[in-house]
Amino acid sequence: MNDPLYVTGISFDRERFDISELSADNKYLKKIPVVENLNRISFKSQVTFFVGENGTGKSTLIEAIALCCGFNPEGGSRNFNFSTRSSHSALHEFLNVNRGRKRPRDGYFLRAESFYNVATNIEELDKIPAASPPISDGYGGRSLHEMSHGESFFALMNNRFFGNGLYILDEPEAALSPSRIMAMLSLINQLCNNNSQFIISTHSPILLSYPGADIYELHEDRISLTPYRETECYQVTRRFLENPERMLKYLME
């Protein structure tokens, strides 16, 4: 990428967080590993992954980064401002995003768990008379609700991501088959060649294999920059696939 990254890092204002009076809905933040271990994270690659066990706080962190970058909490582009249910955390209030010299021309925040709400909002907006083309045209010309979950995810990435953009994705593999995840790797590469940056939380060892990506692994006691083959996600998947019978026997005893 010849141009600087759009986001070069994040830093956590721990002093202000520690003395803050969090609402009852946000007190859990004091206990999740990502917040306990968060200090400063640098982004040096066009693709940065966050990976870790359930409950370590990957989605909470991704959501906070997206909010700091101006995206709607439930997902979408910066033009989306709907709210189905206010469920985002207050972490973004204590997070500082370090921006590069250039601003992205495009951008999107994909949340697997709330993408249905984004699709519904698109349909509602398209019912409003307007001189401009329907919003759904930018997603392949079909209602996202008329597609399977996986088809709608892939239609989004294939039709709506234009390049020169910042794309923040929370578990985008959730609805995709292994072959579609591999196709997604190709799409990511095409967009990176067109001056784009990705920040992604994932459980997919296929997605994590993207060449040159930085992988931050979230543990109970630390956040570490980890080589692909040393991630727990890769190690567990490899051990299972090498000898599924042995693993199943162990699990079912």
C-alpha positions as CSV (number, residue, x, y, z in Angstrom):
1,M,0.0,0.0,0.0
2,N,1.7,3.2,-1.1
3,D,-0.6,5.5,0.9
4,P,-0.5,5.5,4.7
5,L,-3.0,3.5,6.6
6,Y,-6.2,5.2,7.5
7,V,-6.0,4.0,11.1
8,T,-2.4,3.6,12.5
9,G,-3.3,2.5,16.0
10,I,-5.5,2.8,19.1
11,S,-4.7,3.8,22.7
12,F,-6.8,3.3,25.9
13,D,-7.2,6.0,28.4
14,R,-6.9,3.7,31.4
15,E,-6.5,6.5,34.0
16,R,-9.8,8.0,33.1
17,F,-11.5,4.7,32.7
18,D,-10.4,3.5,36.2
19,I,-11.9,6.5,37.9
20,S,-15.0,6.6,35.8
21,E,-18.5,5.8,37.1
22,L,-19.8,3.3,34.6
23,S,-23.5,2.7,34.2
24,A,-24.9,-0.6,35.4
25,D,-25.0,-1.9,31.8
26,N,-21.3,-1.1,31.4
27,K,-19.8,-2.4,34.7
28,Y,-18.9,-5.7,32.9
29,L,-16.2,-3.8,31.0
30,K,-14.1,-3.7,34.2
31,K,-13.9,-7.5,34.1
32,I,-13.4,-8.5,30.4
33,P,-9.8,-9.5,29.4
34,V,-9.5,-7.1,26.5
35,V,-10.2,-4.1,28.7
36,E,-8.0,-5.4,31.6
37,N,-5.1,-5.8,29.2
38,L,-5.6,-3.0,26.7
39,N,-3.0,-0.2,26.5
40,R,-1.8,0.7,23.0
41,I,-2.1,-1.3,19.7
42,S,-0.3,-0.3,16.5
43,F,-1.7,-1.1,13.0
44,K,1.2,-1.7,10.6
45,S,-0.5,-3.9,8.0
46,Q,-3.4,-3.4,5.7
47,V,-5.2,-6.3,7.4
48,T,-5.3,-6.6,11.2
49,F,-7.0,-9.5,13.0
50,F,-8.2,-9.9,16.5
51,V,-8.6,-13.5,17.6
52,G,-9.3,-15.2,20.9
53,E,-11.7,-17.3,22.9
54,N,-15.3,-16.3,23.4
55,G,-15.6,-13.8,26.2
56,T,-12.2,-12.2,25.7
57,G,-13.8,-9.1,24.2
58,K,-13.0,-9.2,20.5
59,S,-16.4,-7.9,19.4
60,T,-16.4,-5.3,22.2
61,L,-13.1,-3.9,21.0
62,I,-14.1,-4.0,17.3
63,E,-17.3,-2.2,18.0
64,A,-15.5,0.5,20.0
65,I,-13.0,1.1,17.2
66,A,-15.9,1.3,14.7
67,L,-17.8,3.9,16.8
68,C,-14.6,6.0,17.2
69,C,-14.3,6.0,13.4
70,G,-17.8,7.3,12.9
71,F,-19.8,4.2,12.2
72,N,-23.3,3.3,13.4
73,P,-23.2,0.8,16.4
74,E,-25.4,-1.7,14.6
75,G,-23.3,-1.6,11.4
76,G,-23.5,-0.1,8.0
77,S,-21.7,2.8,6.3
78,R,-21.2,6.2,8.0
79,N,-24.5,7.2,6.5
80,F,-26.5,4.7,8.6
81,N,-27.9,6.2,11.8
82,F,-30.7,3.8,12.7
83,S,-31.0,2.2,16.1
84,T,-33.0,-1.0,16.8
85,R,-31.7,-1.5,20.3
86,S,-29.0,0.4,22.1
87,S,-26.6,-2.4,23.2
88,H,-23.1,-1.0,22.5
89,S,-20.7,-0.5,25.3
90,A,-19.1,2.7,26.6
91,L,-15.6,1.5,25.7
92,H,-15.3,3.9,22.8
93,E,-15.5,6.8,25.2
94,F,-12.1,5.9,26.5
95,L,-10.5,4.9,23.3
96,N,-8.3,7.1,21.1
97,V,-7.9,6.3,17.4
98,N,-4.7,7.4,15.7
99,R,-5.5,8.3,12.1
100,G,-3.2,8.4,9.1
101,R,-2.7,11.4,6.9
102,K,-5.4,10.4,4.4
103,R,-9.1,9.9,4.9
104,P,-10.9,6.8,3.4
105,R,-13.3,7.5,0.6
106,D,-15.3,4.4,1.5
107,G,-16.0,2.5,4.7
108,Y,-18.2,-0.1,6.3
109,F,-18.8,-1.7,9.7
110,L,-20.1,-5.2,9.5
111,R,-21.6,-6.8,12.6
112,A,-22.7,-10.4,12.0
113,E,-25.2,-10.3,14.8
114,S,-27.0,-7.2,13.6
115,F,-26.7,-7.4,9.9
116,Y,-30.4,-8.4,9.7
117,N,-31.2,-5.0,11.2
118,V,-29.0,-3.3,8.5
119,A,-30.9,-5.2,5.8
120,T,-34.2,-4.1,7.2
121,N,-33.2,-0.5,7.4
122,I,-32.1,-0.6,3.7
123,E,-35.6,-1.9,2.8
124,E,-37.3,0.8,4.8
125,L,-35.2,3.6,3.2
126,D,-35.8,2.2,-0.3
127,K,-39.6,2.6,0.3
128,I,-39.1,6.4,0.7
129,P,-39.6,8.1,-2.7
130,A,-36.3,9.6,-3.9
131,A,-34.6,10.7,-7.1
132,S,-31.5,8.6,-6.4
133,P,-31.3,4.9,-7.2
134,P,-32.5,2.4,-4.5
135,I,-29.9,1.7,-1.9
136,S,-30.3,-2.1,-2.5
137,D,-28.8,-1.5,-6.0
138,G,-25.4,-1.1,-4.2
139,Y,-25.8,-4.5,-2.7
140,G,-26.4,-6.4,-5.9
141,G,-29.9,-5.3,-6.8
142,R,-31.8,-7.8,-4.6
143,S,-33.2,-7.5,-1.2
144,L,-30.7,-8.9,1.4
145,H,-33.7,-10.5,3.1
146,E,-34.3,-12.6,0.0
147,M,-30.9,-14.2,0.2
148,S,-29.5,-16.7,2.7
149,H,-27.4,-15.2,5.5
150,G,-24.2,-16.2,3.7
151,E,-25.3,-14.9,0.4
152,S,-26.2,-11.5,1.9
153,F,-22.8,-11.2,3.6
154,F,-21.0,-12.1,0.3
155,A,-23.3,-9.7,-1.7
156,L,-22.3,-6.9,0.7
157,M,-18.6,-7.5,0.3
158,N,-18.7,-8.2,-3.4
159,N,-20.9,-5.2,-4.4
160,R,-20.7,-2.6,-1.7
161,F,-17.0,-2.4,-0.9
162,F,-15.6,0.0,-3.5
163,G,-12.0,0.3,-2.4
164,N,-10.0,3.2,-0.9
165,G,-11.9,2.3,2.2
166,L,-11.7,1.4,5.9
167,Y,-13.6,-1.8,6.5
168,I,-14.2,-3.0,10.1
169,L,-15.7,-6.5,10.2
170,D,-16.9,-8.4,13.3
171,E,-16.8,-12.2,12.7
172,P,-17.6,-11.9,8.9
173,E,-17.1,-15.7,8.5
174,A,-20.2,-16.4,10.7
175,A,-22.5,-17.1,7.8
176,L,-20.0,-18.3,5.2
177,S,-19.0,-21.7,4.0
178,P,-15.3,-22.6,3.9
179,S,-15.2,-22.0,0.1
180,R,-16.8,-18.6,0.5
181,I,-14.3,-17.7,3.2
182,M,-11.5,-18.5,0.8
183,A,-13.3,-16.4,-1.8
184,M,-13.4,-13.6,0.8
185,L,-9.7,-13.8,1.1
186,S,-9.5,-13.0,-2.6
187,L,-11.9,-10.0,-2.2
188,I,-9.8,-8.7,0.7
189,N,-6.7,-8.9,-1.5
190,Q,-8.3,-7.1,-4.4
191,L,-9.5,-4.3,-2.1
192,C,-6.1,-4.0,-0.4
193,N,-4.6,-3.6,-3.8
194,N,-7.0,-0.7,-4.2
195,N,-5.8,1.1,-1.1
196,S,-8.1,-0.4,1.5
197,Q,-7.6,-1.3,5.2
198,F,-9.3,-4.1,7.2
199,I,-9.7,-4.5,10.9
200,I,-11.3,-7.9,11.6
201,S,-12.3,-10.0,14.6
202,T,-12.6,-13.7,13.7
203,H,-12.5,-17.3,14.7
204,S,-11.7,-18.6,11.3
205,P,-8.2,-20.2,10.7
206,I,-8.8,-19.8,7.0
207,L,-9.4,-16.1,7.2
208,L,-6.4,-15.7,9.6
209,S,-4.1,-17.0,6.9
210,Y,-4.2,-13.8,4.9
211,P,-0.5,-13.1,3.9
212,G,1.2,-10.4,5.8
213,A,-1.7,-9.8,8.2
214,D,-1.0,-8.8,11.8
215,I,-2.8,-11.1,14.3
216,Y,-3.5,-9.9,17.8
217,E,-4.4,-12.8,20.0
218,L,-6.5,-11.9,23.1
219,H,-5.7,-13.9,26.2
220,E,-7.0,-13.8,29.8
221,D,-3.8,-12.0,30.8
222,R,-2.4,-10.3,27.7
223,I,-2.9,-9.1,24.1
224,S,0.0,-10.4,22.0
225,L,1.0,-10.1,18.3
226,T,1.1,-13.7,17.3
227,P,2.3,-15.5,14.1
228,Y,-0.4,-17.4,12.3
229,R,0.7,-20.9,13.0
230,E,1.1,-20.1,16.7
231,T,-2.4,-18.9,17.3
232,E,-4.6,-21.1,19.4
233,C,-7.3,-21.0,16.6
234,Y,-4.8,-22.6,14.1
235,Q,-3.4,-25.0,16.6
236,V,-6.7,-26.4,17.8
237,T,-8.1,-26.7,14.2
238,R,-4.9,-28.4,13.0
239,R,-4.9,-31.0,15.9
240,F,-8.5,-31.8,15.2
241,L,-8.1,-32.2,11.4
242,E,-5.0,-34.3,11.7
243,N,-6.7,-36.9,13.9
244,P,-10.5,-36.2,14.3
245,E,-11.2,-39.8,15.6
246,R,-8.7,-39.3,18.5
247,M,-10.0,-35.9,19.3
248,L,-13.7,-37.1,19.2
249,K,-12.8,-40.1,21.5
250,Y,-11.2,-37.7,24.0
251,L,-14.1,-35.2,23.8
252,M,-16.8,-37.9,24.2
253,E,-15.3,-40.0,27.0
